[in-house]
Amino acid sequence: MLENSIFYLSRAYVPFALFRLYRKGIFEEVFTFVEVKHMFRIAIVMHLIDLVGHAAFKFYTQPCFITKGDN
């Protein structure tokens, strides 16, 4: 549940970041390098949020080992 919550948080970050950039006036009628730079930054932050969720999931769960005699 923790990993899914952080996954959805990262997906909510994208429209929020795009709206924030729109309000700052970053977007122009012609596609510019500045816009590309901001899009890459948004994608990287979204991916980092996903990785934090995955790491938290791995940290908070214990591995389950099954040996041959435990059937």
PQR file of N, CA, C, O and H, with PARSE charges and radii, in Angstrom:
ATOM      1  N   MET A   1       0.826  -1.188   0.000 -0.4000 1.5000
ATOM      2  CA  MET A   1       0.000   0.000   0.000 -0.0000 2.0000
ATOM      3  C   MET A   1       0.874   1.256   0.000  0.5500 1.7000
ATOM      4  O   MET A   1       0.533   2.253  -0.637 -0.5500 1.4000
ATOM      5  N   LEU A   2       1.991   1.205   0.710 -0.4000 1.5000
ATOM      6  CA  LEU A   2       2.906   2.349   0.746 -0.0000 2.0000
ATOM      7  C   LEU A   2       3.479   2.633  -0.643  0.5500 1.7000
ATOM      8  O   LEU A   2       3.547   3.784  -1.074 -0.5500 1.4000
ATOM      9  H   LEU A   2       2.268   0.395   1.228  0.4000 1.0000
ATOM     10  N   GLU A   3       3.887   1.577  -1.329 -0.4000 1.5000
ATOM     11  CA  GLU A   3       4.463   1.759  -2.658 -0.0000 2.0000
ATOM     12  C   GLU A   3       3.424   2.329  -3.627  0.5500 1.7000
ATOM     13  O   GLU A   3       3.741   3.209  -4.427 -0.5500 1.4000
ATOM     14  H   GLU A   3       3.832   0.642  -0.978  0.4000 1.0000
ATOM     15  N   ASN A   4       2.188   1.833  -3.559 -0.4000 1.5000
ATOM     16  CA  ASN A   4       1.134   2.355  -4.424 -0.0000 2.0000
ATOM     17  C   ASN A   4       0.824   3.814  -4.108  0.5500 1.7000
ATOM     18  O   ASN A   4       0.572   4.603  -5.018 -0.5500 1.4000
ATOM     19  H   ASN A   4       1.930   1.119  -2.909  0.4000 1.0000
ATOM     20  N   SER A   5       0.841   4.175  -2.842 -0.4000 1.5000
ATOM     21  CA  SER A   5       0.575   5.568  -2.464 -0.0000 2.0000
ATOM     22  C   SER A   5       1.636   6.501  -3.031  0.5500 1.7000
ATOM     23  O   SER A   5       1.320   7.571  -3.549 -0.5500 1.4000
ATOM     24  H   SER A   5       1.046   3.534  -2.102  0.4000 1.0000
ATOM     25  N   ILE A   6       2.877   6.095  -2.931 -0.4000 1.5000
ATOM     26  CA  ILE A   6       3.956   6.937  -3.470 -0.0000 2.0000
ATOM     27  C   ILE A   6       3.910   6.943  -4.987  0.5500 1.7000
ATOM     28  O   ILE A   6       4.227   7.960  -5.603 -0.5500 1.4000
ATOM     29  H   ILE A   6       3.134   5.225  -2.510  0.4000 1.0000
ATOM     30  N   PHE A   7       3.520   5.827  -5.610 -0.4000 1.5000
ATOM     31  CA  PHE A   7       3.361   5.779  -7.060 -0.0000 2.0000
ATOM     32  C   PHE A   7       2.318   6.799  -7.515  0.5500 1.7000
ATOM     33  O   PHE A   7       2.549   7.546  -8.466 -0.5500 1.4000
ATOM     34  H   PHE A   7       3.262   5.001  -5.109  0.4000 1.0000
ATOM     35  N   TYR A   8       1.171   6.829  -6.835 -0.4000 1.5000
ATOM     36  CA  TYR A   8       0.132   7.793  -7.202 -0.0000 2.0000
ATOM     37  C   TYR A   8       0.551   9.226  -6.890  0.5500 1.7000
ATOM     38  O   TYR A   8       0.149  10.157  -7.587 -0.5500 1.4000
ATOM     39  H   TYR A   8       0.983   6.223  -6.063  0.4000 1.0000
ATOM     40  N   LEU A   9       1.352   9.403  -5.852 -0.4000 1.5000
ATOM     41  CA  LEU A   9       1.889  10.727  -5.555 -0.0000 2.0000
ATOM     42  C   LEU A   9       2.769  11.215  -6.708  0.5500 1.7000
ATOM     43  O   LEU A   9       2.706  12.383  -7.093 -0.5500 1.4000
ATOM     44  H   LEU A   9       1.679   8.647  -5.286  0.4000 1.0000
ATOM     45  N   SER A  10       3.585  10.317  -7.252 -0.4000 1.5000
ATOM     46  CA  SER A  10       4.447  10.716  -8.360 -0.0000 2.0000
ATOM     47  C   SER A  10       3.628  11.046  -9.600  0.5500 1.7000
ATOM     48  O   SER A  10       4.001  11.928 -10.374 -0.5500 1.4000
ATOM     49  H   SER A  10       3.636   9.368  -6.939  0.4000 1.0000
ATOM     50  N   ARG A  11       2.518  10.345  -9.791 -0.4000 1.5000
ATOM     51  CA  ARG A  11       1.658  10.640 -10.943 -0.0000 2.0000
ATOM     52  C   ARG A  11       0.896  11.938 -10.750  0.5500 1.7000
ATOM     53  O   ARG A  11       0.578  12.613 -11.729 -0.5500 1.4000
ATOM     54  H   ARG A  11       2.216   9.629  -9.162  0.4000 1.0000
ATOM     55  N   ALA A  12       0.597  12.300  -9.514 -0.4000 1.5000
ATOM     56  CA  ALA A  12      -0.068  13.573  -9.240 -0.0000 2.0000
ATOM     57  C   ALA A  12       0.910  14.729  -9.366  0.5500 1.7000
ATOM     58  O   ALA A  12       0.506  15.864  -9.620 -0.5500 1.4000
ATOM     59  H   ALA A  12       0.855  11.751  -8.719  0.4000 1.0000
ATOM     60  N   TYR A  13       2.189  14.446  -9.191 -0.4000 1.5000
ATOM     61  CA  TYR A  13       3.203  15.495  -9.297 -0.0000 2.0000
ATOM     62  C   TYR A  13       3.271  16.079 -10.707  0.5500 1.7000
ATOM     63  O   TYR A  13       3.489  17.280 -10.869 -0.5500 1.4000
ATOM     64  H   TYR A  13       2.517  13.524  -8.986  0.4000 1.0000
ATOM     65  N   VAL A  14       3.087  15.245 -11.724 -0.4000 1.5000
ATOM     66  CA  VAL A  14       3.244  15.691 -13.118 -0.0000 2.0000
ATOM     67  C   VAL A  14       2.253  16.794 -13.477  0.5500 1.7000
ATOM     68  O   VAL A  14       2.691  17.857 -13.916 -0.5500 1.4000
ATOM     69  H   VAL A  14       2.911  14.269 -11.593  0.4000 1.0000
ATOM     70  N   PRO A  15       0.940  16.602 -13.316 -0.5600 1.5000
ATOM     71  CA  PRO A  15       0.038  17.709 -13.668  0.2800 2.0000
ATOM     72  C   PRO A  15       0.250  18.949 -12.800  0.5500 1.7000
ATOM     73  O   PRO A  15       0.115  20.078 -13.271 -0.5500 1.4000
ATOM     74  N   PHE A  16       0.584  18.725 -11.525 -0.4000 1.5000
ATOM     75  CA  PHE A  16       0.858  19.864 -10.650 -0.0000 2.0000
ATOM     76  C   PHE A  16       2.061  20.657 -11.155  0.5500 1.7000
ATOM     77  O   PHE A  16       2.019  21.886 -11.197 -0.5500 1.4000
ATOM     78  H   PHE A  16       0.694  17.807 -11.143  0.4000 1.0000
ATOM     79  N   ALA A  17       3.130  19.962 -11.538 -0.4000 1.5000
ATOM     80  CA  ALA A  17       4.328  20.639 -12.033 -0.0000 2.0000
ATOM     81  C   ALA A  17       4.050  21.352 -13.352  0.5500 1.7000
ATOM     82  O   ALA A  17       4.517  22.472 -13.561 -0.5500 1.4000
ATOM     83  H   ALA A  17       3.164  18.963 -11.504  0.4000 1.0000
ATOM     84  N   LEU A  18       3.299  20.719 -14.236 -0.4000 1.5000
ATOM     85  CA  LEU A  18       2.968  21.355 -15.511 -0.0000 2.0000
ATOM     86  C   LEU A  18       2.118  22.603 -15.295  0.5500 1.7000
ATOM     87  O   LEU A  18       2.335  23.622 -15.951 -0.5500 1.4000
ATOM     88  H   LEU A  18       2.919  19.810 -14.066  0.4000 1.0000
ATOM     89  N   PHE A  19       1.159  22.530 -14.386 -0.4000 1.5000
ATOM     90  CA  PHE A  19       0.331  23.700 -14.091 -0.0000 2.0000
ATOM     91  C   PHE A  19       1.164  24.823 -13.494  0.5500 1.7000
ATOM     92  O   PHE A  19       0.975  25.993 -13.827 -0.5500 1.4000
ATOM     93  H   PHE A  19       0.983  21.703 -13.853  0.4000 1.0000
ATOM     94  N   ARG A  20       2.094  24.457 -12.602 -0.4000 1.5000
ATOM     95  CA  ARG A  20       2.971  25.462 -11.993 -0.0000 2.0000
ATOM     96  C   ARG A  20       3.827  26.150 -13.061  0.5500 1.7000
ATOM     97  O   ARG A  20       3.999  27.368 -13.030 -0.5500 1.4000
ATOM     98  H   ARG A  20       2.247  23.507 -12.332  0.4000 1.0000
ATOM     99  N   LEU A  21       4.362  25.368 -14.007 -0.4000 1.5000
ATOM    100  CA  LEU A  21       5.161  25.959 -15.083 -0.0000 2.0000
ATOM    101  C   LEU A  21       4.298  26.847 -15.985  0.5500 1.7000
ATOM    102  O   LEU A  21       4.749  27.892 -16.454 -0.5500 1.4000
ATOM    103  H   LEU A  21       4.222  24.378 -14.032  0.4000 1.0000
ATOM    104  N   TYR A  22       3.064  26.425 -16.218 -0.4000 1.5000
ATOM    105  CA  TYR A  22       2.150  27.234 -17.021 -0.0000 2.0000
ATOM    106  C   TYR A  22       1.881  28.579 -16.347  0.5500 1.7000
ATOM    107  O   TYR A  22       1.852  29.617 -17.008 -0.5500 1.4000
ATOM    108  H   TYR A  22       2.697  25.576 -15.837  0.4000 1.0000
ATOM    109  N   ARG A  23       1.683  28.549 -15.021 -0.4000 1.5000
ATOM    110  CA  ARG A  23       1.431  29.787 -14.296 -0.0000 2.0000
ATOM    111  C   ARG A  23       2.648  30.713 -14.285  0.5500 1.7000
ATOM    112  O   ARG A  23       2.507  31.935 -14.229 -0.5500 1.4000
ATOM    113  H   ARG A  23       1.706  27.706 -14.485  0.4000 1.0000
ATOM    114  N   LYS A  24       3.860  30.113 -14.340 -0.4000 1.5000
ATOM    115  CA  LYS A  24       5.080  30.921 -14.394 -0.0000 2.0000
ATOM    116  C   LYS A  24       5.300  31.526 -15.778  0.5500 1.7000
ATOM    117  O   LYS A  24       6.105  32.444 -15.929 -0.5500 1.4000
ATOM    118  H   LYS A  24       3.974  29.121 -14.385  0.4000 1.0000
ATOM    119  N   GLY A  25       4.598  31.025 -16.782 -0.4000 1.5000
ATOM    120  CA  GLY A  25       4.746  31.543 -18.133 -0.0000 2.0000
ATOM    121  C   GLY A  25       5.908  30.924 -18.899  0.5500 1.7000
ATOM    122  O   GLY A  25       6.458  31.544 -19.809 -0.5500 1.4000
ATOM    123  H   GLY A  25       3.944  30.279 -16.660  0.4000 1.0000
ATOM    124  N   ILE A  26       6.281  29.704 -18.533 -0.4000 1.5000
ATOM    125  CA  ILE A  26       7.406  29.033 -19.193 -0.0000 2.0000
ATOM    126  C   ILE A  26       7.056  28.663 -20.633  0.5500 1.7000
ATOM    127  O   ILE A  26       7.897  28.769 -21.526 -0.5500 1.4000
ATOM    128  H   ILE A  26       5.834  29.200 -17.793  0.4000 1.0000
ATOM    129  N   PHE A  27       5.829  28.233 -20.855 -0.4000 1.5000
ATOM    130  CA  PHE A  27       5.430  27.741 -22.171 -0.0000 2.0000
ATOM    131  C   PHE A  27       5.172  28.895 -23.133  0.5500 1.7000
ATOM    132  O   PHE A  27       4.541  29.894 -22.786 -0.5500 1.4000
ATOM    133  H   PHE A  27       5.146  28.146 -20.130  0.4000 1.0000
ATOM    134  N   GLU A  28       5.678  28.727 -24.347 -0.4000 1.5000
ATOM    135  CA  GLU A  28       5.494  29.722 -25.398 -0.0000 2.0000
ATOM    136  C   GLU A  28       4.783  29.050 -26.571  0.5500 1.7000
ATOM    137  O   GLU A  28       4.510  27.850 -26.532 -0.5500 1.4000
ATOM    138  H   GLU A  28       6.191  27.916 -24.629  0.4000 1.0000
ATOM    139  N   GLU A  29       4.486  29.821 -27.605 -0.4000 1.5000
ATOM    140  CA  GLU A  29       3.819  29.243 -28.768 -0.0000 2.0000
ATOM    141  C   GLU A  29       4.747  28.331 -29.546  0.5500 1.7000
ATOM    142  O   GLU A  29       4.296  27.361 -30.154 -0.5500 1.4000
ATOM    143  H   GLU A  29       4.708  30.796 -27.637  0.4000 1.0000
ATOM    144  N   VAL A  30       6.019  28.626 -29.536 -0.4000 1.5000
ATOM    145  CA  VAL A  30       7.010  27.796 -30.213 -0.0000 2.0000
ATOM    146  C   VAL A  30       7.712  26.950 -29.158  0.5500 1.7000
ATOM    147  O   VAL A  30       8.098  27.454 -28.104 -0.5500 1.4000
ATOM    148  H   VAL A  30       6.386  29.415 -29.042  0.4000 1.0000
ATOM    149  N   PHE A  31       7.875  25.648 -29.451 -0.4000 1.5000
ATOM    150  CA  PHE A  31       8.517  24.736 -28.494 -0.0000 2.0000
ATOM    151  C   PHE A  31       9.993  25.096 -28.377  0.5500 1.7000
ATOM    152  O   PHE A  31      10.708  25.112 -29.378 -0.5500 1.4000
ATOM    153  H   PHE A  31       7.561  25.238 -30.307  0.4000 1.0000
ATOM    154  N   THR A  32      10.454  25.385 -27.156 -0.4000 1.5000
ATOM    155  CA  THR A  32      11.819  25.836 -26.947 -0.0000 2.0000
ATOM    156  C   THR A  32      12.615  24.832 -26.119  0.5500 1.7000
ATOM    157  O   THR A  32      12.057  23.901 -25.538 -0.5500 1.4000
ATOM    158  H   THR A  32       9.872  25.371 -26.343  0.4000 1.0000
ATOM    159  N   PHE A  33      13.917  25.039 -26.078 -0.4000 1.5000
ATOM    160  CA  PHE A  33      14.800  24.185 -25.292 -0.0000 2.0000
ATOM    161  C   PHE A  33      14.492  24.288 -23.805  0.5500 1.7000
ATOM    162  O   PHE A  33      14.617  23.301 -23.081 -0.5500 1.4000
ATOM    163  H   PHE A  33      14.370  25.795 -26.550  0.4000 1.0000
ATOM    164  N   VAL A  34      14.099  25.445 -23.348 -0.4000 1.5000
ATOM    165  CA  VAL A  34      13.764  25.636 -21.928 -0.0000 2.0000
ATOM    166  C   VAL A  34      12.595  24.728 -21.544  0.5500 1.7000
ATOM    167  O   VAL A  34      12.588  24.141 -20.461 -0.5500 1.4000
ATOM    168  H   VAL A  34      13.998  26.247 -23.937  0.4000 1.0000
ATOM    169  N   GLU A  35      11.609  24.616 -22.434 -0.4000 1.5000
ATOM    170  CA  GLU A  35      10.476  23.733 -22.158 -0.0000 2.0000
ATOM    171  C   GLU A  35      10.919  22.280 -22.104  0.5500 1.7000
ATOM    172  O   GLU A  35      10.463  21.527 -21.244 -0.5500 1.4000
ATOM    173  H   GLU A  35      11.614  25.092 -23.313  0.4000 1.0000
ATOM    174  N   VAL A  36      11.796  21.879 -23.005 -0.4000 1.5000
ATOM    175  CA  VAL A  36      12.308  20.510 -23.013 -0.0000 2.0000
ATOM    176  C   VAL A  36      13.066  20.227 -21.718  0.5500 1.7000
ATOM    177  O   VAL A  36      12.922  19.160 -21.121 -0.5500 1.4000
ATOM    178  H   VAL A  36      12.167  22.490 -23.704  0.4000 1.0000
ATOM    179  N   LYS A  37      13.868  21.190 -21.297 -0.4000 1.5000
ATOM    180  CA  LYS A  37      14.629  21.035 -20.057 -0.0000 2.0000
ATOM    181  C   LYS A  37      13.699  20.838 -18.864  0.5500 1.7000
ATOM    182  O   LYS A  37      13.959  19.989 -18.012 -0.5500 1.4000
ATOM    183  H   LYS A  37      13.985  22.057 -21.781  0.4000 1.0000
ATOM    184  N   HIS A  38      12.628  21.606 -18.797 -0.4000 1.5000
ATOM    185  CA  HIS A  38      11.672  21.474 -17.701 -0.0000 2.0000
ATOM    186  C   HIS A  38      10.931  20.133 -17.770  0.5500 1.7000
ATOM    187  O   HIS A  38      10.656  19.527 -16.735 -0.5500 1.4000
ATOM    188  H   HIS A  38      12.417  22.295 -19.489  0.4000 1.0000
ATOM    189  N   MET A  39      10.610  19.670 -18.976 -0.4000 1.5000
ATOM    190  CA  MET A  39       9.931  18.376 -19.120 -0.0000 2.0000
ATOM    191  C   MET A  39      10.831  17.230 -18.647  0.5500 1.7000
ATOM    192  O   MET A  39      10.368  16.314 -17.967 -0.5500 1.4000
ATOM    193  H   MET A  39      10.834  20.162 -19.817  0.4000 1.0000
ATOM    194  N   PHE A  40      12.102  17.283 -19.005 -0.4000 1.5000
ATOM    195  CA  PHE A  40      13.030  16.253 -18.544 -0.0000 2.0000
ATOM    196  C   PHE A  40      13.173  16.288 -17.028  0.5500 1.7000
ATOM    197  O   PHE A  40      13.246  15.242 -16.382 -0.5500 1.4000
ATOM    198  H   PHE A  40      12.478  18.027 -19.557  0.4000 1.0000
ATOM    199  N   ARG A  41      13.211  17.469 -16.472 -0.4000 1.5000
ATOM    200  CA  ARG A  41      13.316  17.593 -15.016 -0.0000 2.0000
ATOM    201  C   ARG A  41      12.082  16.995 -14.330  0.5500 1.7000
ATOM    202  O   ARG A  41      12.209  16.328 -13.303 -0.5500 1.4000
ATOM    203  H   ARG A  41      13.151  18.318 -16.996  0.4000 1.0000
ATOM    204  N   ILE A  42      10.896  17.230 -14.889 -0.4000 1.5000
ATOM    205  CA  ILE A  42       9.671  16.662 -14.328 -0.0000 2.0000
ATOM    206  C   ILE A  42       9.719  15.138 -14.400  0.5500 1.7000
ATOM    207  O   ILE A  42       9.359  14.458 -13.438 -0.5500 1.4000
ATOM    208  H   ILE A  42      10.794  17.772 -15.723  0.4000 1.0000
ATOM    209  N   ALA A  43      10.161  14.601 -15.535 -0.4000 1.5000
ATOM    210  CA  ALA A  43      10.239  13.146 -15.696 -0.0000 2.0000
ATOM    211  C   ALA A  43      11.244  12.533 -14.709  0.5500 1.7000
ATOM    212  O   ALA A  43      10.998  11.465 -14.149 -0.5500 1.4000
ATOM    213  H   ALA A  43      10.453  15.152 -16.316  0.4000 1.0000
ATOM    214  N   ILE A  44      12.350  13.203 -14.507 -0.4000 1.5000
ATOM    215  CA  ILE A  44      13.367  12.690 -13.575 -0.0000 2.0000
ATOM    216  C   ILE A  44      12.840  12.707 -12.141  0.5500 1.7000
ATOM    217  O   ILE A  44      13.025  11.737 -11.406 -0.5500 1.4000
ATOM    218  H   ILE A  44      12.550  14.071 -14.961  0.4000 1.0000
ATOM    219  N   VAL A  45      12.192  13.786 -11.739 -0.4000 1.5000
ATOM    220  CA  VAL A  45      11.647  13.868 -10.378 -0.0000 2.0000
ATOM    221  C   VAL A  45      10.561  12.811 -10.188  0.5500 1.7000
ATOM    222  O   VAL A  45      10.495  12.176  -9.135 -0.5500 1.4000
ATOM    223  H   VAL A  45      12.042  14.574 -12.335  0.4000 1.0000
ATOM    224  N   MET A  46       9.705  12.615 -11.205 -0.4000 1.5000
ATOM    225  CA  MET A  46       8.670  11.596 -11.108 -0.0000 2.0000
ATOM    226  C   MET A  46       9.303  10.215 -10.924  0.5500 1.7000
ATOM    227  O   MET A  46       8.832   9.418 -10.113 -0.5500 1.4000
ATOM    228  H   MET A  46       9.759  13.130 -12.060  0.4000 1.0000
ATOM    229  N   HIS A  47      10.361   9.935 -11.670 -0.4000 1.5000
ATOM    230  CA  HIS A  47      11.037   8.646 -11.552 -0.0000 2.0000
ATOM    231  C   HIS A  47      11.705   8.500 -10.180  0.5500 1.7000
ATOM    232  O   HIS A  47      11.689   7.412  -9.605 -0.5500 1.4000
ATOM    233  H   HIS A  47      10.744  10.582 -12.329  0.4000 1.0000
ATOM    234  N   LEU A  48      12.284   9.565  -9.656 -0.4000 1.5000
ATOM    235  CA  LEU A  48      12.898   9.509  -8.333 -0.0000 2.0000
ATOM    236  C   LEU A  48      11.856   9.246  -7.240  0.5500 1.7000
ATOM    237  O   LEU A  48      12.130   8.516  -6.287 -0.5500 1.4000
ATOM    238  H   LEU A  48      12.297  10.449 -10.123  0.4000 1.0000
ATOM    239  N   ILE A  49      10.676   9.830  -7.370 -0.4000 1.5000
ATOM    240  CA  ILE A  49       9.605   9.565  -6.409 -0.0000 2.0000
ATOM    241  C   ILE A  49       9.221   8.090  -6.470  0.5500 1.7000
ATOM    242  O   ILE A  49       9.008   7.464  -5.431 -0.5500 1.4000
ATOM    243  H   ILE A  49      10.453  10.423  -8.144  0.4000 1.0000
ATOM    244  N   ASP A  50       9.129   7.524  -7.685 -0.4000 1.5000
ATOM    245  CA  ASP A  50       8.833   6.095  -7.835 -0.0000 2.0000
ATOM    246  C   ASP A  50       9.901   5.235  -7.175  0.5500 1.7000
ATOM    247  O   ASP A  50       9.583   4.250  -6.510 -0.5500 1.4000
ATOM    248  H   ASP A  50       9.302   8.032  -8.529  0.4000 1.0000
ATOM    249  N   LEU A  51      11.168   5.602  -7.355 -0.4000 1.5000
ATOM    250  CA  LEU A  51      12.251   4.825  -6.761 -0.0000 2.0000
ATOM    251  C   LEU A  51      12.227   4.881  -5.236  0.5500 1.7000
ATOM    252  O   LEU A  51      12.541   3.893  -4.572 -0.5500 1.4000
ATOM    253  H   LEU A  51      11.427   6.403  -7.895  0.4000 1.0000
ATOM    254  N   VAL A  52      11.858   6.026  -4.685 -0.4000 1.5000
ATOM    255  CA  VAL A  52      11.734   6.141  -3.232 -0.0000 2.0000
ATOM    256  C   VAL A  52      10.629   5.215  -2.727  0.5500 1.7000
ATOM    257  O   VAL A  52      10.785   4.564  -1.694 -0.5500 1.4000
ATOM    258  H   VAL A  52      11.603   6.829  -5.224  0.4000 1.0000
ATOM    259  N   GLY A  53       9.516   5.155  -3.455 -0.4000 1.5000
ATOM    260  CA  GLY A  53       8.437   4.250  -3.080 -0.0000 2.0000
ATOM    261  C   GLY A  53       8.870   2.800  -3.145  0.5500 1.7000
ATOM    262  O   GLY A  53       8.545   2.009  -2.260 -0.5500 1.4000
ATOM    263  H   GLY A  53       9.390   5.684  -4.295  0.4000 1.0000
ATOM    264  N   HIS A  54       9.601   2.448  -4.187 -0.4000 1.5000
ATOM    265  CA  HIS A  54      10.085   1.076  -4.320 -0.0000 2.0000
ATOM    266  C   HIS A  54      11.080   0.741  -3.213  0.5500 1.7000
ATOM    267  O   HIS A  54      11.031  -0.352  -2.649 -0.5500 1.4000
ATOM    268  H   HIS A  54       9.865   3.090  -4.907  0.4000 1.0000
ATOM    269  N   ALA A  55      11.969   1.657  -2.900 -0.4000 1.5000
ATOM    270  CA  ALA A  55      12.941   1.427  -1.836 -0.0000 2.0000
ATOM    271  C   ALA A  55      12.243   1.302  -0.483  0.5500 1.7000
ATOM    272  O   ALA A  55      12.617   0.458   0.332 -0.5500 1.4000
ATOM    273  H   ALA A  55      12.009   2.545  -3.358  0.4000 1.0000
ATOM    274  N   ALA A  56      11.241   2.129  -0.244 -0.4000 1.5000
ATOM    275  CA  ALA A  56      10.495   2.036   1.014 -0.0000 2.0000
ATOM    276  C   ALA A  56       9.783   0.697   1.110  0.5500 1.7000
ATOM    277  O   ALA A  56       9.745   0.088   2.179 -0.5500 1.4000
ATOM    278  H   ALA A  56      10.938   2.815  -0.906  0.4000 1.0000
ATOM    279  N   PHE A  57       9.221   0.237   0.006 -0.4000 1.5000
ATOM    280  CA  PHE A  57       8.549  -1.056  -0.003 -0.0000 2.0000
ATOM    281  C   PHE A  57       9.537  -2.175   0.316  0.5500 1.7000
ATOM    282  O   PHE A  57       9.226  -3.071   1.101 -0.5500 1.4000
ATOM    283  H   PHE A  57       9.252   0.732  -0.862  0.4000 1.0000
ATOM    284  N   LYS A  58      10.720  -2.130  -0.285 -0.4000 1.5000
ATOM    285  CA  LYS A  58      11.740  -3.144  -0.024 -0.0000 2.0000
ATOM    286  C   LYS A  58      12.240  -3.069   1.419  0.5500 1.7000
ATOM    287  O   LYS A  58      12.508  -4.101   2.033 -0.5500 1.4000
ATOM    288  H   LYS A  58      10.972  -1.402  -0.922  0.4000 1.0000
ATOM    289  N   PHE A  59      12.364  -1.879   1.955 -0.4000 1.5000
ATOM    290  CA  PHE A  59      12.872  -1.696   3.315 -0.0000 2.0000
ATOM    291  C   PHE A  59      11.878  -2.197   4.363  0.5500 1.7000
ATOM    292  O   PHE A  59      12.276  -2.811   5.353 -0.5500 1.4000
ATOM    293  H   PHE A  59      12.146  -1.040   1.456  0.4000 1.0000
ATOM    294  N   TYR A  60      10.588  -1.936   4.147 -0.4000 1.5000
ATOM    295  CA  TYR A  60       9.590  -2.269   5.149 -0.0000 2.0000
ATOM    296  C   TYR A  60       9.053  -3.692   5.043  0.5500 1.7000
ATOM    297  O   TYR A  60       8.263  -4.107   5.892 -0.5500 1.4000
ATOM    298  H   TYR A  60      10.265  -1.437   3.342  0.4000 1.0000
ATOM    299  N   THR A  61       9.451  -4.437   4.042 -0.4000 1.5000
ATOM    300  CA  THR A  61       9.018  -5.832   3.935 -0.0000 2.0000
ATOM    301  C   THR A  61      10.190  -6.748   4.215  0.5500 1.7000
ATOM    302  O   THR A  61      11.339  -6.421   3.916 -0.5500 1.4000
ATOM    303  H   THR A  61      10.092  -4.100   3.352  0.4000 1.0000
ATOM    304  N   GLN A  62       9.891  -7.884   4.784 -0.4000 1.5000
ATOM    305  CA  GLN A  62      10.921  -8.863   5.094 -0.0000 2.0000
ATOM    306  C   GLN A  62      10.909  -9.952   4.019  0.5500 1.7000
ATOM    307  O   GLN A  62       9.843 -10.340   3.540 -0.5500 1.4000
ATOM    308  H   GLN A  62       8.958  -8.150   5.026  0.4000 1.0000
ATOM    309  N   PRO A  63      12.085 -10.442   3.641 -0.5600 1.5000
ATOM    310  CA  PRO A  63      12.115 -11.522   2.654  0.2800 2.0000
ATOM    311  C   PRO A  63      11.554 -12.810   3.248  0.5500 1.7000
ATOM    312  O   PRO A  63      11.674 -13.060   4.448 -0.5500 1.4000
ATOM    313  N   CYS A  64      10.959 -13.598   2.417 -0.4000 1.5000
ATOM    314  CA  CYS A  64      10.375 -14.863   2.834 -0.0000 2.0000
ATOM    315  C   CYS A  64      11.170 -15.989   2.183  0.5500 1.7000
ATOM    316  O   CYS A  64      11.175 -16.124   0.960 -0.5500 1.4000
ATOM    317  H   CYS A  64      10.861 -13.396   1.442  0.4000 1.0000
ATOM    318  N   PHE A  65      11.835 -16.790   2.997 -0.4000 1.5000
ATOM    319  CA  PHE A  65      12.651 -17.874   2.471 -0.0000 2.0000
ATOM    320  C   PHE A  65      11.938 -19.199   2.701  0.5500 1.7000
ATOM    321  O   PHE A  65      11.483 -19.484   3.808 -0.5500 1.4000
ATOM    322  H   PHE A  65      11.831 -16.680   3.991  0.4000 1.0000
ATOM    323  N   ILE A  66      11.845 -19.988   1.672 -0.4000 1.5000
ATOM    324  CA  ILE A  66      11.229 -21.307   1.767 -0.0000 2.0000
ATOM    325  C   ILE A  66      12.331 -22.335   1.536  0.5500 1.7000
ATOM    326  O   ILE A  66      13.019 -22.321   0.515 -0.5500 1.4000
ATOM    327  H   ILE A  66      12.215 -19.757   0.772  0.4000 1.0000
ATOM    328  N   THR A  67      12.479 -23.221   2.510 -0.4000 1.5000
ATOM    329  CA  THR A  67      13.490 -24.270   2.364 -0.0000 2.0000
ATOM    330  C   THR A  67      12.821 -25.548   1.891  0.5500 1.7000
ATOM    331  O   THR A  67      11.595 -25.647   1.869 -0.5500 1.4000
ATOM    332  H   THR A  67      11.920 -23.232   3.339  0.4000 1.0000
ATOM    333  N   LYS A  68      13.608 -26.492   1.526 -0.4000 1.5000
ATOM    334  CA  LYS A  68      13.104 -27.738   0.934 -0.0000 2.0000
ATOM    335  C   LYS A  68      12.193 -28.502   1.900  0.5500 1.7000
ATOM    336  O   LYS A  68      11.230 -29.123   1.449 -0.5500 1.4000
ATOM    337  H   LYS A  68      14.604 -26.411   1.545  0.4000 1.0000
ATOM    338  N   GLY A  69      12.453 -28.481   3.174 -0.4000 1.5000
ATOM    339  CA  GLY A  69      11.679 -29.242   4.136 -0.0000 2.0000
ATOM    340  C   GLY A  69      10.437 -28.535   4.661  0.5500 1.7000
ATOM    341  O   GLY A  69       9.722 -29.111   5.482 -0.5500 1.4000
ATOM    342  H   GLY A  69      13.235 -27.977   3.540  0.4000 1.0000
ATOM    343  N   ASP A  70      10.148 -27.306   4.221 -0.4000 1.5000
ATOM    344  CA  ASP A  70       9.020 -26.523   4.754 -0.0000 2.0000
ATOM    345  C   ASP A  70       7.718 -26.731   4.005  0.5500 1.7000
ATOM    346  O   ASP A  70       6.751 -26.031   4.305 -0.5500 1.4000
ATOM    347  H   ASP A  70      10.728 -26.838   3.554  0.4000 1.0000
ATOM    348  N   ASN A  71       7.631 -27.622   3.077 -0.4000 1.5000
ATOM    349  CA  ASN A  71       6.409 -27.799   2.280 -0.0000 2.0000
ATOM    350  C   ASN A  71       5.319 -28.208   3.153  0.5500 1.7000
ATOM    351  O   ASN A  71       4.199 -28.414   2.687 -0.5500 1.4000
ATOM    352  H   ASN A  71       8.416 -28.190   2.834  0.4000 1.0000
TER
END
